Amino acid sequence: MRSLSRVVRISPAALAAPLTPLAPLALVTIVTIVALVAAGCQSGPTPIHKEGLTRVRFARVSFRPEGKTLYSSNFLGQGTNVPPGGTARVSFYSEELIRVSINDYEYEMKPIVPSKFPTDEPGIDGLLAKYFVDRREDLNLDALGPAEHRDAMRAGTPRIGMTKEQVYACLGPPLRVGGKDLAVDLSYEKIMASDHWSYPKDWIVVVPTEVEFFFGDGRLQKQRP
């Protein structure tokens, strides 16, 4: 088999020739390309280690995966629904990525840009508490609101008249509350204190469209659009 390589010979005169005006620009370009390649070869997200992080938990909310990807707030345009109550275990945590199994199926949860997951212990505990509880009996899904909405809640289908707790179990944490504040940084209690929740629906380039939910007297009053 013939070798495809060949030797390129450069004359001493060529090596001694002065640099042309384009040479510094070419050098900068090469350095930039090398830097970009090096950045692409860096290792993945830095794991955060915390005692008890990988213990068994139970999903308090529905999830709407896109294949094996979950987002910090469910995209309502996704038709797949994983109902609340499933057994969950976090195997990896970082500010950019959480690996979690739900009912023994592996997912990767990502924050919706520009958000990042918290990395301090109280922040980690608060974030996970928005999605999971430590004991199955703490779910108490049937006590969250009227019985006529229970099936819709488990199916991930919001209904006018649902309690705020039922909508939360149905859809998970919103993207924003009050029309502006990103909910990934807020506790469950602060989310529940708001009567205006917004969820992403579909991507338009890099910005999601949003669906808004309005509450009054602890019940869902209006959805827009």
N, C-alpha and C positions, 0 to 999 in steps of 0.2 A: 504494500500500500504506500502511495506517495504521501509524504508529509505536506500539509497545507501551509506550514510555516515557512517564512523566508527571512533572510538576514537583510536588514537595511543598513547600508554603509554610508557614513557621513564623513566627508572629507575634512582634514584638519583646517583647511581654509574656511570651510563653513562654520566650524566650531569657533574660529577666531573672529568671525564677522561681528560687527557691532549690532546691538539689538535695534530692531526697527521700532518706530513709535507705537506700533500695535502690540508689541511684545508684553508691556506691562498689563494691558487690558486682557490679553490672552492668559497671562499668569493669574490674574484675579478671577477670571472665568473658571480656570482649572481648580483653583483653591475653593471656589464656591461649590463647584460640582462635587469635589471630594468631601466637603463639609456636609452637603445634603445626603450623599451616600452614607456617610458615617452616621448621620442622624437616623437614617432609615434602618441602620443595622443595630441600633441600640436595643437593649432589652425592653420588655413590655412594662406595664404599670408596676409601680413599686408596691408590694403587699404591705398591709397594715396588720400587725399581730396584736391580738387582744384576747385576754382570757375569756373562755366561754363563747367565743365567736362562732364556733362550728357546732354548737349544741343543736339538738332537734327543736324546731319551732313549728308553728302551725299558721298557715296563711289566713289572715283576717280579711283579705280583700280578693276580688277577682283580678286575674292578669290576662292581658291580651298580647300574646307573643307574636312577633314577626319572625317566623321560623324558630330559631333558638335564641332570639334577641328579645329582651324585655327593656322597657324604658322606664325612667323614674316616674313618669305619668303615662297611663295607658293611652294609646292612640285609638280613638273611638271608631276610626275607619277600618280597624282590624276586626275581622269577623270571628276569629278564633277566641274562645273564652275558656280560661281555666278557673273554675269556681272556687270560692273561699272554702277553707276547711282542710286543704291538703297539707300533708307532712312536708316540711321544708328544712333544708340544711345549707347554711352558707359555708362554702369551702375556700373562698378567696375574697378579700376585700381591699379595695384601693379607692383613691379619689376619682378614678376614671372608669372603674369596672368592678362589678360584684358578680362572682360566680355562685349560683344557687341552684340546688335541685329541688323541684316541687313534684311530689309523688314519684320520686326516683328518676325524673327527667331533668337533664342538665340545661340550664339557661345562663346567659350572660346579660346582666342588667347594666344599662348605661344611662348616665344623666343626660338630659336634653340640654344641649349647648345654649347658653354659656355656663350652666350650672356645673358644679362638681360635688361629689359626695364628701361629707365632713370626715375628718381624720382624727379628731380628738375623741376621747372615750365617751363623754356625754353626748357628743354629736352623733357618734356611731350608734349608741343605744337609742337615741331619739329617732334616727332614721329608720332603723330596723323595726322599731315599735310601730311605725306607720304602716308596715306591711305584715308583720307577724306578731303572734302572741306566744308565750312560753308554754302554756298548757291548753289542751284541747277544750277543757271545760270553760276556759276564759273566752272562747269564741261566742257562745250563747247567741247564735245567729237568729234563732226564732224569737228572741226577746227584743230585737232591734226596732221592730215596728209592726204595723198591721199585717195580719196573716195573709190578706189577699195579695200582698206584694212579695211574699217570700220566694215564690218560684221565679218571678222576674228578677229579683235581687240575685239569686244564685246563677241565673242565666246571663247576668251582666247587662240587663235591659232596664234603664231607669224609667220610672213611672211618676207622673204628677201625683202628689199625695204621699209619696214615700217620705219617711223620716230622713233627716240628714244622715243618721247612722246607717240606714239602709242604702242610701245613695253612695256613701263612702265604701261600704262593703261591696257594692255593685260595681263601682268604677275605680276604686283606689284613690290615692292622693291626686289632687288636681295639679295642673301645671302652674296656675296662678290663683291667688285669692284677691278679692277686691279689684279685679281687673288689671292689676299691675305687679303685685309682689310675688316673686317666684317661691313656690311652696316647698321646693326641695330643702330650703334652709329653715323652714318653719316646723314647729312641733305639731303633733296631732291636735293638741288642745287649741293652738292658734288657728289651725285650719278650720276646726269645728266652730270657732267663734265667728267666722266670716259667713255672710249670707250670699256671697257671690263667688262662685267657683268657675274656673275655665279649664277645659281639657283640650289637648291637641286632637285633631281629627285626621288630617292627611298632610304630607309634606308638599309644599310648593317651593321648589328648588331647595333652599336650606331653612326656610321658615315654615312652621306648621300653621295650618288654619286652625281655628279654635271654635269650640262649642261652649256656650255659657249656660250656667245653671244658677237660678235665683231662688232663694229660700225665704220663707216667712213663717213665724211661729213654729220653727223647727221642722217644717215640711217643704218639699219641693213644690214651688208655685209656677215656675216658668222655665222653659228651655229655649235657647236661641242660638243658631237657627234650628 
